[in-house]
Amino acid sequence: MPKVGEEFLYDDVEDKVIVKKTFDDTAELERVKQIANSGGNSFASDYKFVGSVPMHLITDWIREAGVDMTDHNAVQEVMKKKLLSGEFDRLRVWKGKY
């Protein structure tokens, strides 16, 4: 996703620099919508295309959870929890449970 802004802020209470990054996910959301409307999961298989998550969100989710990016099972659980939470339904193509 294209980064559209970056701002450096100073928190004098905690004495630290905060980097605020802004992303435009419009293209990704349109892509997900297009795949869902075209029947992206209409093939006969046990596998489902659940959705598409921009890398900057994955990075944030993993950092928030305190999980190491190399721990595949933990990352998978974080992704599953976030996608099934309902908060990120616009990123999902398949609305079923897994």
BELLIN-V985378 format. One record per residue. N is the residue number from 0. RES is the residue in one letter. BURIAL is + if it has 9 or more other ideal C-beta (glycine too) atoms within 8 Angstrom, else -. D_CENTER is the distance of its C-alpha to the mean C-alpha in Angstrom with 2 decimals. Layout:
n->N res->RES burial->BURIAL d_center->D_CENTER
n->N res->RES burial->BURIAL d_center->D_CENTER
This chain:
n->0 res->M burial->+ d_center->11.11
n->1 res->P burial->- d_center->14.33
n->2 res->K burial->+ d_center->14.80
n->3 res->V burial->- d_center->17.30
n->4 res->G burial->- d_center->18.51
n->5 res->E burial->- d_center->19.14
n->6 res->E burial->- d_center->21.41
n->7 res->F burial->- d_center->23.26
n->8 res->L burial->- d_center->24.47
n->9 res->Y burial->- d_center->26.97
n->10 res->D burial->+ d_center->27.08
n->11 res->D burial->- d_center->30.78
n->12 res->V burial->- d_center->30.62
n->13 res->E burial->- d_center->28.51
n->14 res->D burial->- d_center->29.78
n->15 res->K burial->- d_center->26.52
n->16 res->V burial->- d_center->24.72
n->17 res->I burial->- d_center->21.28
n->18 res->V burial->- d_center->19.24
n->19 res->K burial->+ d_center->17.32
n->20 res->K burial->+ d_center->15.05
n->21 res->T burial->+ d_center->14.23
n->22 res->F burial->+ d_center->12.09
n->23 res->D burial->- d_center->12.85
n->24 res->D burial->- d_center->10.13
n->25 res->T burial->- d_center->13.08
n->26 res->A burial->+ d_center->13.64
n->27 res->E burial->+ d_center->10.29
n->28 res->L burial->+ d_center->10.87
n->29 res->E burial->- d_center->14.44
n->30 res->R burial->+ d_center->13.81
n->31 res->V burial->+ d_center->12.07
n->32 res->K burial->+ d_center->14.98
n->33 res->Q burial->- d_center->17.47
n->34 res->I burial->+ d_center->16.58
n->35 res->A burial->+ d_center->16.82
n->36 res->N burial->- d_center->20.08
n->37 res->S burial->- d_center->21.53
n->38 res->G burial->- d_center->21.31
n->39 res->G burial->+ d_center->18.73
n->40 res->N burial->- d_center->19.55
n->41 res->S burial->- d_center->23.26
n->42 res->F burial->- d_center->24.38
n->43 res->A burial->- d_center->26.35
n->44 res->S burial->- d_center->24.39
n->45 res->D burial->- d_center->23.07
n->46 res->Y burial->- d_center->19.66
n->47 res->K burial->- d_center->17.08
n->48 res->F burial->+ d_center->14.25
n->49 res->V burial->- d_center->11.78
n->50 res->G burial->+ d_center->9.13
n->51 res->S burial->+ d_center->7.12
n->52 res->V burial->+ d_center->3.57
n->53 res->P burial->+ d_center->4.98
n->54 res->M burial->- d_center->6.50
n->55 res->H burial->+ d_center->7.09
n->56 res->L burial->+ d_center->4.03
n->57 res->I burial->+ d_center->4.75
n->58 res->T burial->- d_center->8.15
n->59 res->D burial->- d_center->8.28
n->60 res->W burial->+ d_center->7.44
n->61 res->I burial->+ d_center->9.95
n->62 res->R burial->- d_center->12.28
n->63 res->E burial->- d_center->12.43
n->64 res->A burial->- d_center->13.30
n->65 res->G burial->- d_center->15.82
n->66 res->V burial->+ d_center->15.07
n->67 res->D burial->- d_center->16.26
n->68 res->M burial->- d_center->14.03
n->69 res->T burial->- d_center->17.07
n->70 res->D burial->- d_center->17.24
n->71 res->H burial->- d_center->15.83
n->72 res->N burial->- d_center->16.63
n->73 res->A burial->+ d_center->15.16
n->74 res->V burial->+ d_center->11.75
n->75 res->Q burial->- d_center->12.03
n->76 res->E burial->- d_center->13.04
n->77 res->V burial->+ d_center->10.30
n->78 res->M burial->+ d_center->7.68
n->79 res->K burial->+ d_center->10.44
n->80 res->K burial->- d_center->11.19
n->81 res->K burial->+ d_center->8.00
n->82 res->L burial->+ d_center->7.96
n->83 res->L burial->- d_center->11.71
n->84 res->S burial->- d_center->12.01
n->85 res->G burial->- d_center->12.37
n->86 res->E burial->- d_center->10.62
n->87 res->F burial->+ d_center->7.72
n->88 res->D burial->- d_center->10.41
n->89 res->R burial->- d_center->10.21
n->90 res->L burial->+ d_center->7.36
n->91 res->R burial->+ d_center->9.82
n->92 res->V burial->+ d_center->12.99
n->93 res->W burial->+ d_center->14.82
n->94 res->K burial->- d_center->15.40
n->95 res->G burial->- d_center->17.40
n->96 res->K burial->- d_center->17.24
n->97 res->Y burial->- d_center->16.88
